[in-house]
Amino acid sequence: MMSYEEEIAHISARIRELRKGRGWTVQELAYRCEIERSNLSRIESGRANVTLKTLCAISNALGVALRDLV
């Protein structure tokens, strides 16, 4: 079982991986999620406590199921 910090690191890395796989900048994904670029940067670096609502927005913008982020 992963620790909280490991879970956050995994989710953050997964979001970054999927974003980069689409060739998108942080700004572009943030725009598609309707969140601030700085917030998305903190999420991708594991420095933000992301809400379920935001995770759903990110997964929808990336076109993946929420379970694919976690």
All heavy atoms as TSV, in Angstrom:
chain	resi	resn	atom	element	x	y	z
A	1	MET	N	N	0.837	-1.182	0.000
A	1	MET	CA	C	0.000	0.000	0.000
A	1	MET	C	C	0.885	1.250	0.000
A	1	MET	O	O	1.878	1.315	0.703
A	1	MET	CB	C	-0.897	-0.025	1.239
A	1	MET	CG	C	-1.847	1.086	1.306
A	1	MET	SD	S	-3.038	0.725	2.612
A	1	MET	CE	C	-4.302	1.807	2.125
A	2	MET	N	N	0.491	2.234	-0.809
A	2	MET	CA	C	1.272	3.465	-0.941
A	2	MET	C	C	0.913	4.443	0.174
A	2	MET	O	O	-0.223	4.490	0.625
A	2	MET	CB	C	0.970	4.146	-2.274
A	2	MET	CG	C	1.628	3.509	-3.468
A	2	MET	SD	S	1.518	4.634	-4.892
A	2	MET	CE	C	0.522	3.659	-5.990
A	3	SER	N	N	1.893	5.248	0.543
A	3	SER	CA	C	1.645	6.319	1.502
A	3	SER	C	C	0.923	7.469	0.782
A	3	SER	O	O	0.869	7.516	-0.453
A	3	SER	CB	C	2.961	6.822	2.091
A	3	SER	OG	O	3.697	7.523	1.100
A	4	TYR	N	N	0.415	8.394	1.570
A	4	TYR	CA	C	-0.257	9.567	1.006
A	4	TYR	C	C	0.671	10.304	0.038
A	4	TYR	O	O	0.262	10.669	-1.065
A	4	TYR	CB	C	-0.700	10.490	2.146
A	4	TYR	CG	C	-1.222	11.821	1.694
A	4	TYR	CD1	C	-2.500	11.934	1.164
A	4	TYR	CD2	C	-0.434	12.969	1.782
A	4	TYR	CE1	C	-2.995	13.159	0.731
A	4	TYR	CE2	C	-0.921	14.194	1.348
A	4	TYR	CZ	C	-2.191	14.281	0.827
A	4	TYR	OH	O	-2.671	15.487	0.393
A	5	GLU	N	N	1.912	10.515	0.451
A	5	GLU	CA	C	2.874	11.228	-0.389
A	5	GLU	C	C	3.147	10.486	-1.691
A	5	GLU	O	O	3.275	11.097	-2.749
A	5	GLU	CB	C	4.189	11.448	0.370
A	5	GLU	CG	C	4.094	12.430	1.509
A	5	GLU	CD	C	3.518	11.828	2.796
A	5	GLU	OE1	O	3.416	10.579	2.897
A	5	GLU	OE2	O	3.167	12.606	3.688
A	6	GLU	N	N	3.225	9.161	-1.611
A	6	GLU	CA	C	3.443	8.354	-2.816
A	6	GLU	C	C	2.242	8.424	-3.751
A	6	GLU	O	O	2.405	8.484	-4.973
A	6	GLU	CB	C	3.728	6.908	-2.440
A	6	GLU	CG	C	5.066	6.707	-1.763
A	6	GLU	CD	C	5.231	5.312	-1.179
A	6	GLU	OE1	O	4.219	4.694	-0.747
A	6	GLU	OE2	O	6.374	4.832	-1.155
A	7	GLU	N	N	1.036	8.422	-3.192
A	7	GLU	CA	C	-0.183	8.525	-4.005
A	7	GLU	C	C	-0.219	9.861	-4.744
A	7	GLU	O	O	-0.498	9.915	-5.940
A	7	GLU	CB	C	-1.438	8.402	-3.130
A	7	GLU	CG	C	-1.669	7.021	-2.585
A	7	GLU	CD	C	-2.248	6.056	-3.602
A	7	GLU	OE1	O	-2.502	6.435	-4.761
A	7	GLU	OE2	O	-2.453	4.901	-3.221
A	8	ILE	N	N	0.081	10.945	-4.021
A	8	ILE	CA	C	0.086	12.277	-4.630
A	8	ILE	C	C	1.134	12.344	-5.738
A	8	ILE	O	O	0.874	12.865	-6.830
A	8	ILE	CB	C	0.341	13.366	-3.564
A	8	ILE	CG1	C	-0.816	13.415	-2.561
A	8	ILE	CG2	C	0.562	14.731	-4.211
A	8	ILE	CD1	C	-2.157	13.739	-3.162
A	9	ALA	N	N	2.315	11.811	-5.473
A	9	ALA	CA	C	3.388	11.814	-6.475
A	9	ALA	C	C	2.968	11.025	-7.715
A	9	ALA	O	O	3.236	11.439	-8.851
A	9	ALA	CB	C	4.668	11.243	-5.887
A	10	HIS	N	N	2.295	9.903	-7.514
A	10	HIS	CA	C	1.843	9.060	-8.628
A	10	HIS	C	C	0.810	9.806	-9.476
A	10	HIS	O	O	0.915	9.843	-10.710
A	10	HIS	CB	C	1.257	7.754	-8.098
A	10	HIS	CG	C	0.603	6.933	-9.148
A	10	HIS	ND1	N	1.315	6.187	-10.071
A	10	HIS	CD2	C	-0.708	6.752	-9.454
A	10	HIS	CE1	C	0.457	5.581	-10.887
A	10	HIS	NE2	N	-0.766	5.917	-10.531
A	11	ILE	N	N	-0.181	10.407	-8.825
A	11	ILE	CA	C	-1.233	11.129	-9.549
A	11	ILE	C	C	-0.643	12.316	-10.298
A	11	ILE	O	O	-0.966	12.556	-11.465
A	11	ILE	CB	C	-2.357	11.567	-8.583
A	11	ILE	CG1	C	-3.095	10.328	-8.052
A	11	ILE	CG2	C	-3.326	12.529	-9.265
A	11	ILE	CD1	C	-4.021	10.605	-6.881
A	12	SER	N	N	0.235	13.046	-9.634
A	12	SER	CA	C	0.875	14.208	-10.262
A	12	SER	C	C	1.659	13.804	-11.503
A	12	SER	O	O	1.553	14.445	-12.558
A	12	SER	CB	C	1.823	14.884	-9.264
A	12	SER	OG	O	1.114	15.342	-8.149
A	13	ALA	N	N	2.445	12.745	-11.377
A	13	ALA	CA	C	3.242	12.261	-12.509
A	13	ALA	C	C	2.348	11.778	-13.642
A	13	ALA	O	O	2.649	11.995	-14.825
A	13	ALA	CB	C	4.183	11.149	-12.055
A	14	ARG	N	N	1.246	11.141	-13.292
A	14	ARG	CA	C	0.324	10.625	-14.310
A	14	ARG	C	C	-0.314	11.767	-15.099
A	14	ARG	O	O	-0.423	11.699	-16.328
A	14	ARG	CB	C	-0.742	9.757	-13.638
A	14	ARG	CG	C	-1.656	9.071	-14.595
A	14	ARG	CD	C	-0.954	7.968	-15.362
A	14	ARG	NE	N	-1.932	7.326	-16.217
A	14	ARG	CZ	C	-1.750	7.070	-17.498
A	14	ARG	NH1	N	-0.597	7.325	-18.065
A	14	ARG	NH2	N	-2.693	6.511	-18.206
A	15	ILE	N	N	-0.726	12.810	-14.412
A	15	ILE	CA	C	-1.305	13.970	-15.095
A	15	ILE	C	C	-0.275	14.579	-16.044
A	15	ILE	O	O	-0.577	14.851	-17.209
A	15	ILE	CB	C	-1.794	15.018	-14.069
A	15	ILE	CG1	C	-3.000	14.469	-13.302
A	15	ILE	CG2	C	-2.140	16.338	-14.765
A	15	ILE	CD1	C	-3.402	15.300	-12.093
A	16	ARG	N	N	0.939	14.773	-15.562
A	16	ARG	CA	C	2.014	15.350	-16.386
A	16	ARG	C	C	2.297	14.457	-17.599
A	16	ARG	O	O	2.455	14.942	-18.722
A	16	ARG	CB	C	3.266	15.542	-15.526
A	16	ARG	CG	C	4.361	16.309	-16.195
A	16	ARG	CD	C	5.510	16.689	-15.237
A	16	ARG	NE	N	5.847	15.700	-14.230
A	16	ARG	CZ	C	5.448	15.722	-12.939
A	16	ARG	NH1	N	4.684	16.695	-12.504
A	16	ARG	NH2	N	5.802	14.778	-12.104
A	17	GLU	N	N	2.359	13.149	-17.376
A	17	GLU	CA	C	2.619	12.197	-18.463
A	17	GLU	C	C	1.537	12.279	-19.540
A	17	GLU	O	O	1.846	12.333	-20.733
A	17	GLU	CB	C	2.677	10.786	-17.877
A	17	GLU	CG	C	2.786	9.677	-18.893
A	17	GLU	CD	C	2.627	8.283	-18.263
A	17	GLU	OE1	O	2.463	8.181	-17.038
A	17	GLU	OE2	O	2.662	7.314	-19.023
A	18	LEU	N	N	0.283	12.280	-19.125
A	18	LEU	CA	C	-0.816	12.344	-20.093
A	18	LEU	C	C	-0.835	13.676	-20.834
A	18	LEU	O	O	-1.078	13.724	-22.040
A	18	LEU	CB	C	-2.157	12.109	-19.375
A	18	LEU	CG	C	-2.380	10.685	-18.881
A	18	LEU	CD1	C	-3.569	10.633	-17.923
A	18	LEU	CD2	C	-2.587	9.730	-20.049
A	19	ARG	N	N	-0.571	14.772	-20.113
A	19	ARG	CA	C	-0.533	16.089	-20.743
A	19	ARG	C	C	0.572	16.163	-21.789
A	19	ARG	O	O	0.349	16.568	-22.930
A	19	ARG	CB	C	-0.323	17.179	-19.683
A	19	ARG	CG	C	-0.142	18.561	-20.284
A	19	ARG	CD	C	0.137	19.608	-19.250
A	19	ARG	NE	N	1.330	19.400	-18.457
A	19	ARG	CZ	C	2.579	19.645	-18.869
A	19	ARG	NH1	N	2.824	20.068	-20.097
A	19	ARG	NH2	N	3.610	19.449	-18.059
A	20	LYS	N	N	1.757	15.738	-21.405
A	20	LYS	CA	C	2.889	15.780	-22.338
A	20	LYS	C	C	2.676	14.841	-23.516
A	20	LYS	O	O	3.092	15.141	-24.640
A	20	LYS	CB	C	4.189	15.438	-21.614
A	20	LYS	CG	C	4.657	16.556	-20.710
A	20	LYS	CD	C	5.990	16.219	-20.068
A	20	LYS	CE	C	6.503	17.395	-19.270
A	20	LYS	NZ	N	7.849	17.152	-18.743
A	21	GLY	N	N	2.017	13.711	-23.274
A	21	GLY	CA	C	1.723	12.764	-24.346
A	21	GLY	C	C	0.828	13.364	-25.422
A	21	GLY	O	O	0.858	12.936	-26.574
A	22	ARG	N	N	0.049	14.355	-25.036
A	22	ARG	CA	C	-0.810	15.037	-26.001
A	22	ARG	C	C	-0.130	16.261	-26.603
A	22	ARG	O	O	-0.698	16.948	-27.448
A	22	ARG	CB	C	-2.119	15.443	-25.313
A	22	ARG	CG	C	-3.030	14.234	-25.116
A	22	ARG	CD	C	-4.043	14.476	-24.023
A	22	ARG	NE	N	-4.928	13.322	-23.859
A	22	ARG	CZ	C	-4.581	12.154	-23.327
A	22	ARG	NH1	N	-3.347	11.961	-22.914
A	22	ARG	NH2	N	-5.444	11.153	-23.215
A	23	GLY	N	N	1.075	16.551	-26.122
A	23	GLY	CA	C	1.808	17.700	-26.638
A	23	GLY	C	C	1.277	19.024	-26.133
A	23	GLY	O	O	1.484	20.060	-26.762
A	24	TRP	N	N	0.594	19.013	-24.984
A	24	TRP	CA	C	-0.003	20.224	-24.437
A	24	TRP	C	C	0.924	20.868	-23.415
A	24	TRP	O	O	1.639	20.191	-22.684
A	24	TRP	CB	C	-1.318	19.915	-23.747
A	24	TRP	CG	C	-2.402	19.407	-24.638
A	24	TRP	CD1	C	-2.425	19.408	-25.993
A	24	TRP	CD2	C	-3.627	18.803	-24.224
A	24	TRP	NE1	N	-3.587	18.847	-26.458
A	24	TRP	CE2	C	-4.348	18.469	-25.388
A	24	TRP	CE3	C	-4.193	18.520	-22.999
A	24	TRP	CZ2	C	-5.596	17.872	-25.343
A	24	TRP	CZ3	C	-5.431	17.924	-22.950
A	24	TRP	CH2	C	-6.138	17.604	-24.117
A	25	THR	N	N	0.845	22.173	-23.330
A	25	THR	CA	C	1.542	22.904	-22.282
A	25	THR	C	C	0.670	22.883	-21.023
A	25	THR	O	O	-0.522	22.540	-21.075
A	25	THR	CB	C	1.763	24.366	-22.686
A	25	THR	OG1	O	0.476	24.995	-22.854
A	25	THR	CG2	C	2.584	24.480	-23.966
A	26	VAL	N	N	1.265	23.273	-19.917
A	26	VAL	CA	C	0.494	23.399	-18.679
A	26	VAL	C	C	-0.632	24.413	-18.896
A	26	VAL	O	O	-1.765	24.198	-18.478
A	26	VAL	CB	C	1.406	23.833	-17.504
A	26	VAL	CG1	C	0.582	24.164	-16.272
A	26	VAL	CG2	C	2.416	22.748	-17.187
A	27	GLN	N	N	-0.316	25.494	-19.590
A	27	GLN	CA	C	-1.313	26.532	-19.858
A	27	GLN	C	C	-2.501	25.971	-20.651
A	27	GLN	O	O	-3.648	26.285	-20.351
A	27	GLN	CB	C	-0.679	27.693	-20.632
A	27	GLN	CG	C	-1.653	28.819	-20.965
A	27	GLN	CD	C	-2.168	29.531	-19.734
A	27	GLN	OE1	O	-1.404	29.832	-18.837
A	27	GLN	NE2	N	-3.456	29.791	-19.688
A	28	GLU	N	N	-2.211	25.154	-21.654
A	28	GLU	CA	C	-3.297	24.607	-22.475
A	28	GLU	C	C	-4.204	23.685	-21.678
A	28	GLU	O	O	-5.429	23.766	-21.776
A	28	GLU	CB	C	-2.726	23.869	-23.688
A	28	GLU	CG	C	-3.811	23.410	-24.637
A	28	GLU	CD	C	-3.290	22.916	-25.968
A	28	GLU	OE1	O	-2.062	22.926	-26.186
A	28	GLU	OE2	O	-4.125	22.527	-26.790
A	29	LEU	N	N	-3.618	22.794	-20.876
A	29	LEU	CA	C	-4.454	21.903	-20.061
A	29	LEU	C	C	-5.227	22.710	-19.031
A	29	LEU	O	O	-6.421	22.453	-18.816
A	29	LEU	CB	C	-3.612	20.825	-19.379
A	29	LEU	CG	C	-4.392	19.853	-18.479
A	29	LEU	CD1	C	-5.539	19.176	-19.227
A	29	LEU	CD2	C	-3.452	18.819	-17.872
A	30	ALA	N	N	-4.604	23.697	-18.421
A	30	ALA	CA	C	-5.301	24.531	-17.439
A	30	ALA	C	C	-6.502	25.221	-18.083
A	30	ALA	O	O	-7.592	25.271	-17.493
A	30	ALA	CB	C	-4.342	25.559	-16.852
A	31	TYR	N	N	-6.318	25.729	-19.287
A	31	TYR	CA	C	-7.415	26.372	-20.010
A	31	TYR	C	C	-8.557	25.388	-20.246
A	31	TYR	O	O	-9.724	25.707	-20.024
A	31	TYR	CB	C	-6.905	26.932	-21.341
A	31	TYR	CG	C	-7.996	27.496	-22.214
A	31	TYR	CD1	C	-8.525	28.756	-21.966
A	31	TYR	CD2	C	-8.507	26.761	-23.278
A	31	TYR	CE1	C	-9.536	29.276	-22.760
A	31	TYR	CE2	C	-9.517	27.264	-24.079
A	31	TYR	CZ	C	-10.028	28.522	-23.814
A	31	TYR	OH	O	-11.040	29.030	-24.598
A	32	ARG	N	N	-8.221	24.176	-20.669
A	32	ARG	CA	C	-9.235	23.157	-20.939
A	32	ARG	C	C	-9.972	22.723	-19.672
A	32	ARG	O	O	-11.119	22.285	-19.738
A	32	ARG	CB	C	-8.600	21.946	-21.612
A	32	ARG	CG	C	-8.126	22.219	-23.024
A	32	ARG	CD	C	-7.292	21.061	-23.551
A	32	ARG	NE	N	-6.764	21.333	-24.857
A	32	ARG	CZ	C	-7.241	20.779	-25.984
A	32	ARG	NH1	N	-8.231	19.927	-25.932
A	32	ARG	NH2	N	-6.695	21.076	-27.147
A	33	CYS	N	N	-9.299	22.837	-18.524
A	33	CYS	CA	C	-9.898	22.463	-17.238
A	33	CYS	C	C	-10.589	23.646	-16.563
A	33	CYS	O	O	-11.254	23.468	-15.540
A	33	CYS	CB	C	-8.827	21.956	-16.279
A	33	CYS	SG	S	-7.979	20.493	-16.797
A	34	GLU	N	N	-10.371	24.826	-17.104
A	34	GLU	CA	C	-10.889	26.056	-16.520
A	34	GLU	C	C	-10.357	26.277	-15.105
A	34	GLU	O	O	-11.095	26.620	-14.177
A	34	GLU	CB	C	-12.415	26.082	-16.545
A	34	GLU	CG	C	-12.976	26.045	-17.950
A	34	GLU	CD	C	-14.486	26.085	-18.004
A	34	GLU	OE1	O	-15.153	26.097	-16.951
A	34	GLU	OE2	O	-15.009	26.090	-19.123
A	35	ILE	N	N	-9.044	26.045	-14.960
A	35	ILE	CA	C	-8.372	26.340	-13.699
A	35	ILE	C	C	-7.149	27.199	-14.001
A	35	ILE	O	O	-6.721	27.289	-15.158
A	35	ILE	CB	C	-7.962	25.059	-12.918
A	35	ILE	CG1	C	-6.947	24.225	-13.710
A	35	ILE	CG2	C	-9.167	24.233	-12.547
A	35	ILE	CD1	C	-6.400	23.033	-12.942
A	36	GLU	N	N	-6.602	27.829	-12.994
A	36	GLU	CA	C	-5.423	28.670	-13.173
A	36	GLU	C	C	-4.201	27.814	-13.498
A	36	GLU	O	O	-4.040	26.724	-12.961
A	36	GLU	CB	C	-5.148	29.472	-11.903
A	36	GLU	CG	C	-6.209	30.490	-11.560
A	36	GLU	CD	C	-6.253	31.637	-12.545
A	36	GLU	OE1	O	-5.175	32.056	-13.020
A	36	GLU	OE2	O	-7.366	32.102	-12.842
A	37	ARG	N	N	-3.341	28.353	-14.359
A	37	ARG	CA	C	-2.117	27.643	-14.720
A	37	ARG	C	C	-1.267	27.370	-13.493
A	37	ARG	O	O	-0.709	26.292	-13.336
A	37	ARG	CB	C	-1.316	28.459	-15.748
A	37	ARG	CG	C	-0.068	27.720	-16.234
A	37	ARG	CD	C	1.027	28.653	-16.708
A	37	ARG	NE	N	1.390	29.685	-15.777
A	37	ARG	CZ	C	2.173	29.498	-14.699
A	37	ARG	NH1	N	2.662	28.314	-14.428
A	37	ARG	NH2	N	2.449	30.495	-13.896
A	38	SER	N	N	-1.186	28.330	-12.603
A	38	SER	CA	C	-0.380	28.149	-11.391
A	38	SER	C	C	-0.922	27.014	-10.524
A	38	SER	O	O	-0.149	26.265	-9.918
A	38	SER	CB	C	-0.308	29.443	-10.591
A	38	SER	OG	O	-1.608	29.872	-10.214
A	39	ASN	N	N	-2.242	26.857	-10.478
A	39	ASN	CA	C	-2.830	25.748	-9.720
A	39	ASN	C	C	-2.464	24.407	-10.351
A	39	ASN	O	O	-2.123	23.454	-9.641
A	39	ASN	CB	C	-4.349	25.884	-9.625
A	39	ASN	CG	C	-4.771	27.010	-8.722
A	39	ASN	OD1	O	-4.004	27.486	-7.881
A	39	ASN	ND2	N	-6.001	27.449	-8.879
A	40	LEU	N	N	-2.540	24.332	-11.666
A	40	LEU	CA	C	-2.181	23.089	-12.342
A	40	LEU	C	C	-0.702	22.778	-12.147
A	40	LEU	O	O	-0.333	21.614	-11.939
A	40	LEU	CB	C	-2.530	23.141	-13.834
A	40	LEU	CG	C	-2.276	21.848	-14.599
A	40	LEU	CD1	C	-3.055	20.673	-14.009
A	40	LEU	CD2	C	-2.600	22.019	-16.063
A	41	SER	N	N	0.126	23.786	-12.178
A	41	SER	CA	C	1.562	23.573	-11.933
A	41	SER	C	C	1.788	22.988	-10.544
A	41	SER	O	O	2.594	22.071	-10.371
A	41	SER	CB	C	2.334	24.890	-12.062
A	41	SER	OG	O	2.361	25.297	-13.397
A	42	ARG	N	N	1.071	23.516	-9.544
A	42	ARG	CA	C	1.202	22.979	-8.182
A	42	ARG	C	C	0.687	21.546	-8.104
A	42	ARG	O	O	1.263	20.715	-7.411
A	42	ARG	CB	C	0.477	23.874	-7.184
A	42	ARG	CG	C	1.242	25.151	-6.877
A	42	ARG	CD	C	0.696	25.877	-5.666
A	42	ARG	NE	N	-0.687	26.295	-5.803
A	42	ARG	CZ	C	-1.096	27.416	-6.395
A	42	ARG	NH1	N	-0.201	28.240	-6.910
A	42	ARG	NH2	N	-2.366	27.721	-6.460
A	43	ILE	N	N	-0.378	21.250	-8.829
A	43	ILE	CA	C	-0.917	19.883	-8.847
A	43	ILE	C	C	0.112	18.935	-9.457
A	43	ILE	O	O	0.395	17.875	-8.898
A	43	ILE	CB	C	-2.257	19.829	-9.620
A	43	ILE	CG1	C	-3.344	20.558	-8.837
A	43	ILE	CG2	C	-2.660	18.379	-9.897
A	43	ILE	CD1	C	-4.610	20.827	-9.636
A	44	GLU	N	N	0.677	19.318	-10.593
A	44	GLU	CA	C	1.650	18.455	-11.269
A	44	GLU	C	C	2.935	18.271	-10.469
A	44	GLU	O	O	3.619	17.274	-10.626
A	44	GLU	CB	C	1.988	18.999	-12.658
A	44	GLU	CG	C	0.925	18.721	-13.686
A	44	GLU	CD	C	1.419	18.949	-15.103
A	44	GLU	OE1	O	2.576	19.333	-15.317
A	44	GLU	OE2	O	0.617	18.722	-16.028
A	45	SER	N	N	3.249	19.232	-9.624
A	45	SER	CA	C	4.465	19.106	-8.816
A	45	SER	C	C	4.178	18.462	-7.460
A	45	SER	O	O	5.102	18.280	-6.668
A	45	SER	CB	C	5.124	20.470	-8.629
A	45	SER	OG	O	4.296	21.296	-7.836
A	46	GLY	N	N	2.908	18.137	-7.210
A	46	GLY	CA	C	2.548	17.480	-5.959
A	46	GLY	C	C	2.480	18.424	-4.775
A	46	GLY	O	O	2.471	17.993	-3.626
A	47	ARG	N	N	2.398	19.726	-5.031
A	47	ARG	CA	C	2.367	20.712	-3.958
A	47	ARG	C	C	0.964	21.203	-3.643
A	47	ARG	O	O	0.797	22.078	-2.802
A	47	ARG	CB	C	3.256	21.910	-4.300
A	47	ARG	CG	C	4.729	21.556	-4.374
A	47	ARG	CD	C	5.589	22.769	-4.704
A	47	ARG	NE	N	5.364	23.161	-6.105
A	47	ARG	CZ	C	5.007	24.384	-6.513
A	47	ARG	NH1	N	4.835	25.344	-5.649
A	47	ARG	NH2	N	4.829	24.638	-7.791
A	48	ALA	N	N	-0.058	20.647	-4.279
A	48	ALA	CA	C	-1.433	21.082	-4.041
A	48	ALA	C	C	-2.278	19.900	-3.602
A	48	ALA	O	O	-2.098	18.775	-4.078
A	48	ALA	CB	C	-2.022	21.689	-5.309
A	49	ASN	N	N	-3.184	20.167	-2.698
A	49	ASN	CA	C	-4.143	19.156	-2.274
A	49	ASN	C	C	-5.341	19.266	-3.210
A	49	ASN	O	O	-6.230	20.086	-3.010
A	49	ASN	CB	C	-4.546	19.398	-0.815
A	49	ASN	CG	C	-5.352	18.261	-0.253
A	49	ASN	OD1	O	-5.495	17.220	-0.881
A	49	ASN	ND2	N	-5.882	18.463	0.936
A	50	VAL	N	N	-5.331	18.461	-4.243
A	50	VAL	CA	C	-6.317	18.570	-5.321
A	50	VAL	C	C	-7.664	17.989	-4.882
A	50	VAL	O	O	-7.726	16.980	-4.182
A	50	VAL	CB	C	-5.793	17.891	-6.612
A	50	VAL	CG1	C	-5.580	16.425	-6.420
A	50	VAL	CG2	C	-6.694	18.160	-7.779
A	51	THR	N	N	-8.744	18.663	-5.292
A	51	THR	CA	C	-10.088	18.189	-4.967
A	51	THR	C	C	-10.553	17.167	-5.996
A	51	THR	O	O	-10.017	17.086	-7.112
A	51	THR	CB	C	-11.098	19.350	-4.947
A	51	THR	OG1	O	-11.212	19.882	-6.270
A	51	THR	CG2	C	-10.694	20.429	-3.961
A	52	LEU	N	N	-11.556	16.425	-5.637
A	52	LEU	CA	C	-12.139	15.456	-6.561
A	52	LEU	C	C	-12.727	16.175	-7.776
A	52	LEU	O	O	-12.593	15.708	-8.910
A	52	LEU	CB	C	-13.216	14.628	-5.851
A	52	LEU	CG	C	-13.885	13.541	-6.668
A	52	LEU	CD1	C	-12.850	12.567	-7.236
A	52	LEU	CD2	C	-14.902	12.799	-5.827
A	53	LYS	N	N	-13.331	17.325	-7.551
A	53	LYS	CA	C	-13.901	18.122	-8.651
A	53	LYS	C	C	-12.814	18.488	-9.666
A	53	LYS	O	O	-13.013	18.367	-10.872
A	53	LYS	CB	C	-14.561	19.375	-8.095
A	53	LYS	CG	C	-15.177	20.255	-9.155
A	53	LYS	CD	C	-15.820	21.483	-8.535
A	53	LYS	CE	C	-16.386	22.378	-9.612
A	53	LYS	NZ	N	-17.004	23.576	-9.045
A	54	THR	N	N	-11.657	18.923	-9.167
A	54	THR	CA	C	-10.558	19.286	-10.058
A	54	THR	C	C	-10.005	18.070	-10.770
A	54	THR	O	O	-9.703	18.130	-11.961
A	54	THR	CB	C	-9.450	20.015	-9.271
A	54	THR	OG1	O	-10.010	21.194	-8.672
A	54	THR	CG2	C	-8.298	20.414	-10.175
A	55	LEU	N	N	-9.879	16.944	-10.063
A	55	LEU	CA	C	-9.420	15.708	-10.721
A	55	LEU	C	C	-10.374	15.301	-11.835
A	55	LEU	O	O	-9.936	14.863	-12.904
A	55	LEU	CB	C	-9.275	14.575	-9.716
A	55	LEU	CG	C	-8.027	14.560	-8.867
A	55	LEU	CD1	C	-8.068	13.383	-7.886
A	55	LEU	CD2	C	-6.776	14.483	-9.719
A	56	CYS	N	N	-11.666	15.460	-11.608
A	56	CYS	CA	C	-12.650	15.138	-12.652
A	56	CYS	C	C	-12.504	16.068	-13.844
A	56	CYS	O	O	-12.568	15.621	-14.996
A	56	CYS	CB	C	-14.067	15.220	-12.089
A	56	CYS	SG	S	-14.496	13.878	-10.975
A	57	ALA	N	N	-12.276	17.351	-13.591
A	57	ALA	CA	C	-12.078	18.313	-14.684
A	57	ALA	C	C	-10.838	17.961	-15.495
A	57	ALA	O	O	-10.852	18.016	-16.728
A	57	ALA	CB	C	-11.972	19.729	-14.127
A	58	ILE	N	N	-9.772	17.575	-14.804
A	58	ILE	CA	C	-8.528	17.207	-15.487
A	58	ILE	C	C	-8.724	15.941	-16.314
A	58	ILE	O	O	-8.318	15.882	-17.476
A	58	ILE	CB	C	-7.376	17.043	-14.477
A	58	ILE	CG1	C	-7.018	18.399	-13.856
A	58	ILE	CG2	C	-6.151	16.407	-15.138
A	58	ILE	CD1	C	-6.080	18.307	-12.664
A	59	SER	N	N	-9.363	14.937	-15.731
A	59	SER	CA	C	-9.567	13.685	-16.480
A	59	SER	C	C	-10.469	13.919	-17.691
A	59	SER	O	O	-10.207	13.373	-18.767
A	59	SER	CB	C	-10.124	12.582	-15.574
A	59	SER	OG	O	-11.440	12.862	-15.163
A	60	ASN	N	N	-11.491	14.748	-17.543
A	60	ASN	CA	C	-12.367	15.062	-18.681
A	60	ASN	C	C	-11.605	15.795	-19.776
A	60	ASN	O	O	-11.760	15.490	-20.962
A	60	ASN	CB	C	-13.565	15.901	-18.225
A	60	ASN	CG	C	-14.584	15.093	-17.460
A	60	ASN	OD1	O	-14.657	13.876	-17.579
A	60	ASN	ND2	N	-15.354	15.767	-16.626
A	61	ALA	N	N	-10.783	16.759	-19.387
A	61	ALA	CA	C	-10.011	17.521	-20.374
A	61	ALA	C	C	-9.015	16.618	-21.111
A	61	ALA	O	O	-8.781	16.788	-22.302
A	61	ALA	CB	C	-9.264	18.664	-19.685
A	62	LEU	N	N	-8.463	15.653	-20.382
A	62	LEU	CA	C	-7.499	14.724	-21.000
A	62	LEU	C	C	-8.198	13.598	-21.764
A	62	LEU	O	O	-7.549	12.852	-22.492
A	62	LEU	CB	C	-6.592	14.129	-19.927
A	62	LEU	CG	C	-5.591	15.095	-19.291
A	62	LEU	CD1	C	-4.962	14.470	-18.052
A	62	LEU	CD2	C	-4.515	15.479	-20.294
A	63	GLY	N	N	-9.504	13.470	-21.571
A	63	GLY	CA	C	-10.271	12.432	-22.270
A	63	GLY	C	C	-10.008	11.039	-21.723
A	63	GLY	O	O	-10.035	10.062	-22.478
A	64	VAL	N	N	-9.753	10.958	-20.423
A	64	VAL	CA	C	-9.523	9.665	-19.786
A	64	VAL	C	C	-10.460	9.517	-18.598
A	64	VAL	O	O	-10.976	10.507	-18.073
A	64	VAL	CB	C	-8.048	9.485	-19.306
A	64	VAL	CG1	C	-7.087	9.562	-20.473
A	64	VAL	CG2	C	-7.681	10.505	-18.242
A	65	ALA	N	N	-10.678	8.286	-18.177
A	65	ALA	CA	C	-11.472	8.038	-16.987
A	65	ALA	C	C	-10.688	8.472	-15.751
A	65	ALA	O	O	-9.450	8.424	-15.738
A	65	ALA	CB	C	-11.828	6.561	-16.881
A	66	LEU	N	N	-11.403	8.867	-14.717
A	66	LEU	CA	C	-10.748	9.271	-13.477
A	66	LEU	C	C	-9.822	8.195	-12.945
A	66	LEU	O	O	-8.729	8.480	-12.486
A	66	LEU	CB	C	-11.803	9.631	-12.426
A	66	LEU	CG	C	-11.312	10.107	-11.075
A	66	LEU	CD1	C	-10.439	11.347	-11.228
A	66	LEU	CD2	C	-12.476	10.374	-10.150
A	67	ARG	N	N	-10.217	6.952	-13.077
A	67	ARG	CA	C	-9.390	5.849	-12.587
A	67	ARG	C	C	-8.046	5.768	-13.301
A	67	ARG	O	O	-7.085	5.225	-12.784
A	67	ARG	CB	C	-10.126	4.522	-12.675
A	67	ARG	CG	C	-10.333	4.026	-14.087
A	67	ARG	CD	C	-11.038	2.658	-14.129
A	67	ARG	NE	N	-11.415	2.339	-15.478
A	67	ARG	CZ	C	-12.588	2.645	-16.017
A	67	ARG	NH1	N	-13.506	3.284	-15.320
A	67	ARG	NH2	N	-12.848	2.331	-17.263
A	68	ASP	N	N	-7.957	6.345	-14.510
A	68	ASP	CA	C	-6.695	6.345	-15.251
A	68	ASP	C	C	-5.685	7.341	-14.676
A	68	ASP	O	O	-4.502	7.281	-15.016
A	68	ASP	CB	C	-6.917	6.622	-16.737
A	68	ASP	CG	C	-7.695	5.490	-17.407
A	68	ASP	OD1	O	-7.545	4.331	-16.990
A	68	ASP	OD2	O	-8.455	5.789	-18.349
A	69	LEU	N	N	-6.162	8.257	-13.848
A	69	LEU	CA	C	-5.250	9.199	-13.183
A	69	LEU	C	C	-4.696	8.606	-11.895
A	69	LEU	O	O	-3.605	8.927	-11.492
A	69	LEU	CB	C	-5.959	10.509	-12.846
A	69	LEU	CG	C	-6.436	11.371	-13.994
A	69	LEU	CD1	C	-7.051	12.653	-13.465
A	69	LEU	CD2	C	-5.309	11.676	-14.954
A	70	VAL	N	N	-5.501	7.771	-11.266
A	70	VAL	CA	C	-5.093	7.212	-9.978
A	70	VAL	C	C	-4.711	5.774	-10.149
A	70	VAL	O	O	-3.940	5.201	-9.534
A	70	VAL	CB	C	-6.186	7.379	-8.893
A	70	VAL	CG1	C	-6.415	8.844	-8.645
A	70	VAL	CG2	C	-7.472	6.716	-9.279
